[in-house]
Amino acid sequence: MKIIAFTGAGISAESGIPTFRGKDGLWKKFRAEELATPEAFFRDPKLVWEWYDWRRQLIAKAEPNEGHKILAKMEEEFPDFYVITQNVDGLHQRAGSKKVIELHGNIWKVRCVECGHETYDYRAPLPEIPPKCEKCGGLLRPGVVWFGESLPLDALEEAFRLSREADVFVVIGTSGVVYPAAQLPYEAKEHGAEVIEVNPDETPISRIADKIYREKASTGLKKVYQYIKERYGSKG
């Protein structure tokens, strides 16, 4: 039995990470939509990197919460379990999840705009802003997907394949409005999956969900975990 957990900003909000929308959306007068673009980066890489360095420092101090830990535990218990995430913070991996598909990249990854070299850099704060490539000295950019950029094709294709194969598809803390990622629950539903939503608020996904927990991720996922164990058994 294949179980997919599809996570958005709501699961990391409980770890104290701002969603960068609404009241959390401003940083030094700028909105995320103004900074997370290729145009902003090439116009003022120092400014964009100052924002990302601030975010990286926030994330470095954060800890995976109970929601992240329950998903890692479910991966241990169910052999065919995957996390598809819209988050870039790496908290799923820090909680112990190994089978994670990152649709929007990872904030700890850096990529050279000159030679394309990619690596992970976990230093926070960074010693140099903007950072330079260790291979060629070129400008590094964060390894995340910006507004106006396409999602990484390999991750997107794998996410769609897993969604179509899912028996249970659990949607946690995502608004369900950012496409193409928001299409995944519909793909799962269309191919016969039981769709479960964990979200304090109603979303467009609510209307196709078979089961809804109107709770934050940590408490809702405890109930989802119990429900799946009782219904399907711990080894799937």
Secondary structure, DSSP 8 states (H G I E B T S, - for coil): --EEEEE-HHHHHTTT---SSGGG-EETTEEHHHHSSHHHHHH-HHHHHHHHHHHHHHHHH----HHHHHHHHHHHH-TTEEEEES--S-HHHHHT--SEEETTEEEEEEEETTT--EEE---SS-SSSS-B-TTT--BEEEEE--TTS---HHHHHHHHHHHHH-SEEEEES--S-STTGGGHHHHHHHTT-EEEEE-SS--GGGGG-SEEE-S-HHHHHHHHHHHHHHHH-TT-
